[in-house]
Amino acid sequence: MAELITIDDPDDPRLHDYTSLTDVELRRRREPAEGLFIAEGEKVIRRARHAGYRMRSMLLSAKWVDLMRDVIDEVPAPVYAVTPELAERVTGYHVHRGALASMQRRPLPSADELLAGPVPPPGPQKRAGQRRIVIFEDIVDHANLGAAFRNAAALGVDAVFLTPRCADPLYRRAVKVSMGAVFAVPYARFDSWPRDADVVRKHGFVLAAFCLEARSITLDELADRHYDKLALMLGTEGDGLSAGALRAADEHVRIPMDAGVDSLNVAAASAVAFYATRPRP
């Protein structure tokens, strides 16, 4: 059973994990180095626990203590009860969901380990052996990355691969926007991109790069080819995929647009791509 501790000093060192949550650069440096991430809100905290992440501590306003009582009774981690005003002073913002948890990160698999891992079991719309993954290149916006992870989880993507400059999927805003879906899809980070495209190809995947080139095949044409192992490549919010990524791809693909719109937000584009290429029996 967790220990419930009331704290009234915002400088209490036991609240160190929760300090300055709005300072993005500070948290980017601290969280991976200290092996933690922050889960915000009851649903996200429960999903992090269900995914097997170890809880370091919880920070709760008084009205959330009873709502989280079952978690408090189950986890051997301290629970800090604070006023909403103190929570705001510590974190730097109004914690309107009233519940935060500091969770312990796990070591990431290498890209090669994840690609060589067990083939996910076939679902009702999926033949045995079918696999579909996504590669996100240099997506730095945490909200976009969180939304894209949620799309991947909802639409049956088997794994996510991130290039070195991609944002951290376990940063608080990415986790929050994904509603905890970042815990549901295995992911790895490439060491060297686009050279690591060869690692993906070595495992039998066809690499399909989404871009605006007129000579690209349409998304419907890609879906009609029914590749058993397909890696979808989506680029950064502004410039799209790099020239090196496009050279590394086997297929160039575009989503046809109307009304003079040339492209979609990367999270929206990922949802369209994931749905159109979903495995078929």
Residue frames relative to the residue before (quaternion, step in Angstrom):
aa qw qx qy qz dx dy dz
M 1.0000 0.0000 0.0000 0.0000 0.00 0.00 0.00
A 0.4732 -0.6815 0.4827 0.2804 3.56 -0.97 0.90
E 0.4271 -0.6702 0.5441 0.2690 3.53 -1.22 0.53
L 0.2532 -0.7671 0.5744 0.1329 3.61 -0.77 1.05
I 0.0237 -0.8178 0.5709 -0.0694 3.57 -0.52 1.24
T 0.2573 -0.7542 0.5862 0.1463 3.58 -0.76 1.03
I 0.0631 -0.7997 0.5970 -0.0108 3.57 -0.82 1.06
D 0.0821 -0.8139 0.5744 0.0280 3.58 -0.91 0.92
D 0.6290 0.4966 -0.3372 0.4940 3.59 1.27 0.23
P 0.3629 -0.7642 0.4834 0.2250 3.63 -0.48 1.12
D 0.6757 0.4770 -0.2940 0.4790 3.58 1.22 -0.34
D 0.3422 0.7403 -0.5093 0.2745 3.59 1.24 0.20
P 0.4573 -0.7230 0.4401 0.2729 3.64 -0.63 1.06
R 0.5665 0.6041 -0.3921 0.4006 3.59 1.17 -0.37
L 0.6632 0.4874 -0.2952 0.4852 3.60 1.27 -0.33
H 0.2861 0.8122 -0.4762 0.1780 3.58 1.29 0.17
D 0.6466 0.5455 -0.3403 0.4106 3.62 0.89 -0.83
Y 0.7478 0.4352 -0.2051 0.4574 3.59 1.12 -0.66
T 0.4935 0.6938 -0.4249 0.3075 3.60 1.21 -0.07
S 0.8773 0.0608 -0.0569 0.4727 3.53 -1.20 0.81
L 0.1013 0.8397 -0.5259 0.0900 3.57 0.80 0.98
T 0.6580 0.5062 -0.3177 0.4580 3.61 1.18 -0.39
D 0.5632 0.5685 -0.3971 0.4494 3.61 1.25 -0.09
V 0.2687 -0.8273 0.4681 0.1556 3.56 0.14 1.34
E 0.6812 0.4926 -0.3107 0.4436 3.59 0.81 -0.91
L 0.6334 0.5233 -0.3300 0.4648 3.57 1.00 -0.81
R 0.6981 0.4695 -0.2836 0.4603 3.58 0.82 -0.97
R 0.6024 0.5548 -0.3594 0.4473 3.61 1.05 -0.65
R 0.6826 0.4617 -0.2833 0.4905 3.57 1.05 -0.76
R 0.7277 0.4925 -0.2548 0.4036 3.54 0.80 -1.06
E 0.7181 0.5186 -0.3010 0.3533 3.53 0.62 -1.16
P 0.6915 0.4301 -0.3164 0.4865 3.66 0.74 -0.82
A 0.6463 0.5339 -0.3282 0.4353 3.60 0.98 -0.82
E 0.7509 0.3691 -0.2023 0.5089 3.58 1.01 -0.79
G 0.4811 -0.7237 0.4017 0.2888 3.58 1.29 0.12
L 0.6073 0.5522 -0.3619 0.4419 3.58 1.04 0.68
F 0.0241 -0.7424 0.6598 0.1138 3.51 -1.39 0.08
I 0.4213 -0.7099 0.5167 0.2271 3.55 -1.27 0.46
A 0.1594 -0.7498 0.6373 0.0786 3.55 -0.94 1.00
E 0.1373 -0.8187 0.5569 0.0267 3.56 -0.79 1.06
G 0.7919 0.2751 -0.2296 0.4945 3.55 -0.83 1.01
E 0.6492 -0.5685 0.3503 0.3641 3.54 -1.12 0.75
K 0.6920 0.4898 -0.3016 0.4362 3.61 0.76 -1.00
V 0.6756 0.4961 -0.2998 0.4557 3.57 0.90 -0.93
I 0.6277 0.5275 -0.3373 0.4626 3.59 0.99 -0.80
R 0.6725 0.4883 -0.3022 0.4669 3.58 0.87 -0.91
R 0.6603 0.5006 -0.3188 0.4602 3.61 0.97 -0.77
A 0.6186 0.5273 -0.3477 0.4674 3.60 1.04 -0.66
R 0.6547 0.4968 -0.3077 0.4794 3.59 0.97 -0.82
H 0.6513 0.5188 -0.3150 0.4554 3.57 0.95 -0.90
A 0.6727 0.4885 -0.2906 0.4737 3.58 1.11 -0.67
G 0.6000 -0.6259 0.3327 0.3708 3.58 1.28 0.04
Y 0.4479 0.6726 -0.4783 0.3438 3.61 1.20 0.24
R 0.4131 -0.7119 0.5157 0.2377 3.57 -0.98 0.89
M 0.3599 -0.7320 0.5418 0.2028 3.55 -0.95 0.94
R 0.3118 -0.7370 0.5750 0.1702 3.56 -0.97 0.94
S 0.7523 -0.2200 0.1729 0.5964 3.57 1.01 -0.88
M 0.2476 -0.7256 0.6081 0.2059 3.55 -1.38 0.11
L 0.1877 -0.7367 0.6390 0.1171 3.53 -1.27 0.61
L 0.0366 0.8335 -0.5426 0.0974 3.58 -0.41 1.24
S 0.3571 -0.6498 0.6130 0.2727 3.52 -1.20 0.61
A 0.7221 -0.5096 0.2494 0.3957 3.55 -1.16 0.66
K 0.6980 0.4996 -0.3036 0.4135 3.60 0.84 -0.89
W 0.6550 0.5143 -0.3101 0.4586 3.58 1.26 -0.30
V 0.4722 0.6870 -0.4492 0.3214 3.58 1.20 -0.24
D 0.6961 0.4582 -0.2885 0.4715 3.60 0.83 -0.92
L 0.6491 0.5311 -0.3234 0.4383 3.60 0.99 -0.82
M 0.7440 0.3536 -0.1985 0.5311 3.57 1.13 -0.65
R 0.2793 0.8122 -0.4830 0.1707 3.58 1.25 0.25
D 0.6542 0.5202 -0.3363 0.4340 3.61 0.90 -0.82
V 0.6442 0.4963 -0.3184 0.4871 3.57 1.07 -0.72
I 0.6243 0.5423 -0.3327 0.4533 3.58 0.95 -0.86
D 0.6950 0.4857 -0.2722 0.4549 3.56 0.97 -0.88
E 0.7147 0.4819 -0.2485 0.4419 3.59 1.17 -0.55
V 0.7649 0.3984 -0.2141 0.4586 3.58 0.94 -0.81
P 0.3541 -0.7347 0.5369 0.2160 3.61 -0.98 0.82
A 0.4765 0.6375 -0.4584 0.3954 3.57 0.73 1.11
P 0.5532 -0.6229 0.4240 0.3551 3.60 -1.04 0.65
V 0.1846 -0.7495 0.6278 0.1003 3.54 -1.16 0.72
Y 0.1876 -0.8027 0.5614 0.0730 3.55 -0.62 1.18
A 0.1876 -0.7777 0.5947 0.0793 3.57 -0.62 1.17
V 0.0476 0.8068 -0.5802 0.1011 3.56 -0.67 1.15
T 0.5308 -0.5783 0.4922 0.3762 3.56 -1.27 0.23
P 0.6271 -0.5260 0.3967 0.4156 3.62 -1.16 0.39
E 0.6314 0.5411 -0.3375 0.4411 3.58 1.04 -0.75
L 0.6704 0.4788 -0.3051 0.4777 3.58 0.93 -0.82
A 0.6133 0.5459 -0.3488 0.4520 3.59 1.00 -0.77
E 0.6587 0.5027 -0.3092 0.4667 3.58 0.99 -0.82
R 0.6456 0.5154 -0.3264 0.4595 3.59 0.97 -0.76
V 0.6790 0.4876 -0.2931 0.4641 3.58 1.00 -0.79
T 0.7773 0.3909 -0.1913 0.4544 3.56 0.74 -1.09
G 0.4592 -0.6847 0.4498 0.3434 3.57 1.10 -0.67
Y 0.7765 0.1974 -0.1526 0.5786 3.61 1.20 0.10
H 0.5869 -0.5653 0.4368 0.3810 3.54 -1.29 0.29
V 0.2555 -0.7794 0.5574 0.1284 3.57 -0.50 1.21
H 0.1025 -0.8618 0.4926 0.0642 3.57 0.41 1.22
R 0.6351 0.5161 -0.3457 0.4591 3.61 1.17 -0.40
G 0.4117 -0.7914 0.3944 0.2204 3.56 1.32 -0.12
A 0.7632 0.2920 -0.1682 0.5514 3.60 1.23 -0.06
L 0.0293 0.7673 -0.6385 0.0514 3.54 -0.90 1.05
A 0.0599 -0.7784 0.6218 0.0613 3.54 -1.17 0.54
S 0.2930 -0.7064 0.6157 0.1900 3.52 -1.11 0.75
M 0.0985 -0.8171 0.5679 -0.0057 3.55 -0.64 1.20
Q 0.4667 -0.6767 0.5028 0.2673 3.56 -1.18 0.64
R 0.4051 -0.7040 0.5293 0.2451 3.58 -0.84 0.97
R 0.2852 -0.7146 0.6064 0.2008 3.53 -1.36 0.35
P 0.5801 -0.5681 0.4283 0.3966 3.61 -1.11 0.51
L 0.4071 -0.7027 0.5265 0.2516 3.57 -1.01 0.82
P 0.4615 -0.6248 0.5308 0.3391 3.59 -1.13 0.53
S 0.5223 -0.5718 0.5004 0.3871 3.55 -1.24 0.29
A 0.6527 -0.4983 0.3815 0.4244 3.56 -1.24 0.34
D 0.6575 0.5165 -0.3142 0.4496 3.58 0.93 -0.87
E 0.6452 0.5196 -0.3211 0.4589 3.60 0.98 -0.81
L 0.6784 0.4875 -0.2991 0.4613 3.58 0.92 -0.87
L 0.6598 0.5047 -0.3061 0.4650 3.58 0.99 -0.80
A 0.7207 0.4321 -0.2420 0.4850 3.58 1.08 -0.70
G 0.4726 0.7105 -0.4196 0.3095 3.56 1.29 -0.09
P 0.7438 -0.4008 0.2740 0.4593 3.56 -1.28 0.03
V 0.4661 -0.6489 0.5212 0.3001 3.55 -1.08 0.75
P 0.4726 -0.6772 0.4690 0.3132 3.62 -0.74 0.97
P 0.5515 -0.6260 0.4228 0.3539 3.60 -0.98 0.73
P 0.5319 -0.6334 0.4425 0.3465 3.61 -1.02 0.67
G 0.3155 -0.7221 0.5859 0.1892 3.51 -1.11 0.79
P 0.7651 -0.3744 0.2457 0.4626 3.56 -1.28 -0.16
Q 0.7565 0.3382 -0.2014 0.5223 3.60 1.15 -0.50
K 0.6740 0.5174 -0.2575 0.4601 3.58 1.23 0.18
R 0.3703 -0.7104 0.5557 0.2223 3.55 -0.94 0.94
A 0.6048 -0.5384 0.4362 0.3926 3.55 -1.19 0.51
G 0.7916 0.3134 -0.2385 0.4672 3.56 -0.95 0.90
Q 0.5409 0.6103 -0.4177 0.4007 3.61 1.18 -0.27
R 0.0277 0.7905 -0.6111 0.0311 3.56 -1.01 0.83
R 0.0219 -0.7794 0.6261 -0.0107 3.52 -1.11 0.76
I 0.0248 -0.7974 0.6018 -0.0372 3.55 -0.78 1.07
V 0.2426 -0.7457 0.5931 0.1825 3.55 -1.31 0.18
I 0.1920 -0.7387 0.6366 0.1104 3.52 -1.20 0.74
F 0.1314 -0.7739 0.6166 0.0604 3.57 -0.75 1.09
E 0.1631 -0.8014 0.5715 0.0665 3.57 -0.71 1.09
D 0.8855 -0.0941 0.0372 0.4535 3.54 -0.83 1.15
I 0.3012 0.7199 -0.5627 0.2727 3.62 0.93 0.80
V 0.1163 -0.8489 0.5154 0.0138 3.56 -0.34 1.27
D 0.5981 0.5579 -0.3680 0.4423 3.60 1.21 -0.27
H 0.4141 -0.7479 0.4598 0.2404 3.59 -0.54 1.16
A 0.6332 0.5291 -0.3446 0.4475 3.60 1.01 -0.71
N 0.6492 0.5083 -0.3168 0.4688 3.59 0.95 -0.84
L 0.6724 0.4937 -0.3074 0.4579 3.56 0.92 -0.88
G 0.6456 0.5146 -0.3246 0.4616 3.58 0.97 -0.78
A 0.6558 0.5012 -0.3103 0.4717 3.58 0.97 -0.84
A 0.6530 0.5145 -0.3161 0.4572 3.58 0.98 -0.80
F 0.6244 0.5155 -0.3355 0.4814 3.61 1.06 -0.69
R 0.6335 0.5225 -0.3370 0.4605 3.58 0.99 -0.78
N 0.6308 0.5216 -0.3209 0.4766 3.58 1.04 -0.81
A 0.6519 0.5261 -0.3166 0.4449 3.58 0.94 -0.90
A 0.6652 0.4933 -0.3036 0.4712 3.57 0.96 -0.86
A 0.6967 0.4946 -0.2798 0.4379 3.57 0.87 -0.96
L 0.7898 0.3342 -0.1409 0.4947 3.57 1.03 -0.81
G 0.6461 -0.6428 0.2855 0.2963 3.52 1.12 0.82
V 0.3235 0.7211 -0.5458 0.2784 3.61 1.05 0.65
D 0.4509 -0.7442 0.4347 0.2323 3.57 -0.82 1.03
A 0.8037 -0.0725 0.0832 0.5847 3.61 1.04 -0.70
V 0.2701 -0.7361 0.6021 0.1505 3.54 -1.27 0.58
F 0.1087 -0.7732 0.6228 0.0490 3.55 -1.06 0.86
L 0.1851 -0.8014 0.5668 0.0467 3.54 -0.87 1.06
T 0.3987 -0.6766 0.5537 0.2769 3.57 -1.04 0.72
P 0.7197 -0.4984 0.2536 0.4114 3.60 -1.15 0.50
R 0.7377 0.4325 -0.2449 0.4569 3.62 1.00 -0.72
C 0.4207 0.7041 -0.4774 0.3153 3.62 1.21 0.08
A 0.5933 -0.5633 0.4497 0.3585 3.53 -1.26 0.53
D 0.5712 -0.5902 0.4622 0.3343 3.53 -1.35 0.35
P 0.3829 -0.7436 0.4933 0.2389 3.65 -0.56 1.06
L 0.7030 0.4546 -0.2701 0.4756 3.59 1.17 -0.46
Y 0.3868 0.6767 -0.5164 0.3547 3.58 1.22 0.33
R 0.6651 -0.5738 0.2991 0.3726 3.58 -0.96 0.91
R 0.6955 0.4708 -0.3025 0.4508 3.62 0.80 -0.91
A 0.6355 0.5188 -0.3391 0.4605 3.61 0.98 -0.74
V 0.6493 0.5099 -0.3113 0.4708 3.57 0.96 -0.88
K 0.6647 0.5203 -0.2984 0.4455 3.57 0.94 -0.96
V 0.6841 0.4798 -0.2944 0.4639 3.61 0.82 -0.97
S 0.6780 0.4886 -0.2912 0.4657 3.58 1.03 -0.75
M 0.3123 -0.7556 0.4994 0.2866 3.60 1.28 -0.34
G 0.7198 -0.4478 0.2360 0.4750 3.56 1.08 0.79
A 0.4288 0.7140 -0.4630 0.3032 3.61 1.25 0.08
V 0.5328 0.6172 -0.4185 0.4000 3.61 1.18 -0.33
F 0.6386 0.5173 -0.3299 0.4645 3.59 1.21 -0.39
A 0.6767 0.5480 -0.2767 0.4064 3.59 1.19 -0.50
V 0.7384 0.3465 -0.2049 0.5410 3.60 1.19 -0.42
P 0.3979 -0.7115 0.5120 0.2709 3.64 -0.67 0.97
Y 0.0080 -0.8087 0.5881 -0.0093 3.57 -1.03 0.71
A 0.1180 -0.7555 0.6409 0.0683 3.50 -1.34 0.44
R 0.3190 -0.7275 0.5738 0.1993 3.55 -1.28 0.37
F 0.4368 -0.6933 0.5100 0.2615 3.56 -0.86 0.99
D 0.4327 -0.6787 0.5313 0.2644 3.54 -1.21 0.59
S 0.8049 0.0550 0.0282 0.5902 3.57 1.01 -0.84
W 0.0213 0.8100 -0.5813 0.0741 3.55 -0.55 1.17
P 0.5807 -0.1508 -0.7995 -0.0291 1.64 -1.97 1.58
R 0.3418 0.7543 -0.5108 0.2308 3.63 1.16 0.21
D 0.6470 0.5440 -0.3266 0.4229 3.58 1.06 -0.69
A 0.4221 0.6696 -0.4867 0.3694 3.59 1.22 0.07
D 0.6098 0.5588 -0.3504 0.4396 3.58 1.12 -0.63
V 0.5892 0.5574 -0.3682 0.4545 3.60 1.13 -0.59
V 0.6568 0.5033 -0.3038 0.4722 3.57 0.97 -0.87
R 0.6729 0.4959 -0.2949 0.4630 3.58 0.89 -0.94
K 0.5927 0.5865 -0.3578 0.4202 3.60 1.07 -0.70
H 0.7106 0.4311 -0.2483 0.4975 3.57 1.13 -0.64
G 0.6581 -0.5858 0.2863 0.3765 3.57 1.21 0.46
F 0.4957 0.6704 -0.4267 0.3503 3.58 1.23 0.22
V 0.3364 -0.6683 0.6251 0.2225 3.52 -1.24 0.65
L 0.2571 -0.7841 0.5498 0.1294 3.58 -0.77 1.05
A 0.0772 -0.8063 0.5863 -0.0128 3.56 -0.62 1.20
A 0.1608 -0.8197 0.5484 0.0401 3.56 -0.45 1.28
F 0.2937 -0.7581 0.5573 0.1682 3.57 -0.81 1.01
C 0.1627 0.7773 -0.5817 0.1763 3.55 -0.70 1.14
L 0.5660 -0.6425 0.4218 0.2982 3.58 -1.31 0.22
E 0.3738 0.7508 -0.4847 0.2484 3.59 1.21 0.16
A 0.5072 -0.6772 0.4481 0.2886 3.55 -0.87 0.98
R 0.6838 0.4970 -0.2915 0.4477 3.59 1.08 -0.68
S 0.4596 0.6833 -0.4514 0.3436 3.58 1.27 -0.05
I 0.4987 -0.6019 0.5133 0.3544 3.55 -1.20 0.45
T 0.5206 -0.6257 0.4667 0.3459 3.58 -1.18 0.43
L 0.6560 -0.5029 0.3877 0.4080 3.53 -1.29 0.34
D 0.6251 0.5321 -0.3415 0.4577 3.61 1.02 -0.71
E 0.6427 0.5126 -0.3271 0.4661 3.59 1.00 -0.78
L 0.6261 0.5201 -0.3409 0.4704 3.59 1.00 -0.77
A 0.6673 0.5092 -0.3096 0.4467 3.60 0.85 -0.94
D 0.6612 0.5311 -0.3044 0.4338 3.58 1.02 -0.79
R 0.6127 0.5614 -0.3557 0.4278 3.61 1.21 -0.29
H 0.2478 -0.8371 0.4704 0.1290 3.60 1.31 -0.15
Y 0.0971 0.8017 -0.5788 0.1130 3.59 0.76 0.98
D 0.4453 -0.6956 0.4948 0.2701 3.60 -0.92 0.88
K 0.7757 0.1452 -0.0876 0.6078 3.58 1.10 -0.67
L 0.0591 0.8222 -0.5522 0.1246 3.53 -0.33 1.30
A 0.1219 -0.7664 0.6291 0.0443 3.55 -0.95 1.02
L 0.1960 -0.7849 0.5818 0.0838 3.57 -0.57 1.19
M 0.1646 -0.8022 0.5712 0.0558 3.58 -0.80 1.04
L 0.0072 0.7992 -0.5983 0.0568 3.58 -0.71 1.13
G 0.3159 -0.8160 0.4690 0.1200 3.53 -0.86 1.02
T 0.7787 -0.3776 0.2647 0.4254 3.48 -1.41 -0.02
E 0.6942 -0.5339 0.3099 0.3701 3.53 -1.24 0.62
G 0.7582 0.4087 -0.2233 0.4563 3.59 0.94 -0.79
D 0.8397 0.2352 -0.0788 0.4832 3.55 0.50 -1.23
G 0.4603 -0.6672 0.4706 0.3487 3.60 1.16 -0.19
L 0.7779 -0.3212 0.2435 0.4820 3.56 -1.24 -0.44
S 0.5204 -0.6387 0.4758 0.3080 3.55 -1.13 0.69
A 0.6553 -0.4991 0.3865 0.4148 3.55 -1.29 0.34
G 0.6436 0.5276 -0.3291 0.4462 3.60 0.99 -0.75
A 0.6464 0.5072 -0.3201 0.4716 3.58 1.00 -0.77
L 0.6506 0.5112 -0.3219 0.4601 3.58 0.96 -0.81
R 0.6434 0.5082 -0.3278 0.4693 3.59 1.03 -0.71
A 0.6746 0.5088 -0.2943 0.4466 3.58 1.06 -0.70
A 0.6004 0.6095 -0.3520 0.3797 3.60 1.18 -0.44
D 0.4340 -0.6719 0.5387 0.2647 3.53 -1.29 0.48
E 0.7813 0.1367 -0.0573 0.6063 3.56 1.15 -0.69
H 0.2070 -0.7202 0.6425 0.1603 3.53 -1.23 0.61
V 0.0886 -0.8285 0.5515 -0.0394 3.56 -0.73 1.12
R 0.0831 -0.7812 0.6162 0.0561 3.57 -1.11 0.72
I 0.3550 -0.6753 0.6011 0.2378 3.51 -1.28 0.55
P 0.3845 -0.7392 0.4916 0.2532 3.64 -0.44 1.10
M 0.1656 -0.8037 0.5701 0.0405 3.56 -0.96 0.97
D 0.2500 -0.7364 0.6087 0.1572 3.52 -1.30 0.52
A 0.8112 0.3537 -0.2120 0.4146 3.53 -1.43 -0.04
G 0.6548 -0.5576 0.3116 0.4040 3.56 1.10 0.64
V 0.4656 0.6503 -0.4637 0.3813 3.59 1.25 0.23
D 0.2771 -0.8020 0.5049 0.1586 3.59 -0.73 0.99
S 0.8215 -0.0026 0.0270 0.5695 3.62 1.06 -0.55
L 0.3993 -0.6808 0.5624 0.2464 3.51 -1.39 0.29
N 0.6219 -0.4605 0.4658 0.4292 3.53 -1.31 0.24
V 0.5912 -0.6265 0.3662 0.3519 3.59 -0.94 0.87
A 0.6365 0.5123 -0.3459 0.4613 3.61 1.01 -0.65
A 0.6524 0.4948 -0.3153 0.4798 3.59 0.99 -0.81
A 0.6447 0.5211 -0.3227 0.4568 3.58 0.96 -0.84
S 0.6363 0.5274 -0.3428 0.4467 3.59 0.99 -0.76
A 0.6387 0.5258 -0.3380 0.4488 3.60 0.96 -0.79
V 0.6473 0.5081 -0.3172 0.4713 3.58 0.95 -0.86
A 0.6830 0.4965 -0.2873 0.4522 3.58 0.89 -0.97
F 0.6629 0.5055 -0.3151 0.4536 3.59 0.91 -0.86
Y 0.6749 0.4896 -0.3084 0.4578 3.58 0.90 -0.85
A 0.6858 0.5042 -0.2974 0.4325 3.59 0.86 -0.95
T 0.7619 0.3669 -0.1939 0.4974 3.59 1.05 -0.73
R 0.3010 0.7680 -0.5225 0.2160 3.59 1.20 0.27
P 0.5779 -0.6144 0.4079 0.3495 3.60 -0.99 0.79
R 0.1876 -0.7775 0.5941 0.0859 3.52 -1.06 0.82
P 0.5395 -0.6264 0.4440 0.3455 3.59 -1.09 0.62
